[in-house]
Amino acid sequence: MPILSSFDIIFLIGWKYHERQKKAKQKGTAEFSLKNAVSEMNSQEADSVKYGIIIDDGENVTEK
């Protein structure tokens, strides 16, 4: 029996400093939290859909 599923994939990227780039904002100045957005998306969806955050720092992969 086949299992039907769908995925929403959000890609986030970082960058390396270069003198012509704008300076990054200070930590804590964001208008919303990615953690809160993921929690809100999970609360709006049925039990069949779960969102999460996967962090790959090049050495370790963690899920939050």
N, C-alpha and C positions, 0 to 999 in steps of 0.2 A: 504494500500500500504506500503510495507516495505521500510525502509530507510537504504541504504547501507552506511557503514562508515568504516574507518580504523583509528588506533591510533598508534602513536609512543610515547612510554613512556621512559623517561630517569630518572633513580633513582640516586640521589646524597645523600651521607651520611656525617655525621660529626663524630667526635670522641672526646673522653674525654682524657685529658692529662694523660700520664703515663711516669715515668722517663726513660723507655727504648725506648720510641718512639722518632722518629726524631722531631726536632722542626719545627713548622709551619713557612712558609715563611712570611715575612712582607707583610702587606696589600699594594696592588698596584704593586706587583712584577709579577703578572700573565702576560703571553704572549698574552692572548686574554680575552675578556669580555664575560661572559655568556649572558648578556643582548644584546650585539651586535650579538652573534651567533644566538639567538632566532629571532632577527629582520631580520637577513639575511635569515634564514630558511623560515620565513613568506613571505619575498619578492620573494623567488624562487618558492613558491607553488601557486597554483591557489586559488581562493577565497574559495574553499571548505575545505582547510586545514589551521588551525591556531595553532601555538605553543605558549606556555606560560610558566611561572615559578610560581609554587605554593610553598609557604613557610609555613611550619607548625612548629611553635616554641613550641608546646606542650600546649599552651594556646589559640593562635590565628592562623587562617589560612588566608593568604593573597595571592592574585594573582597579578602578575606583567606582 
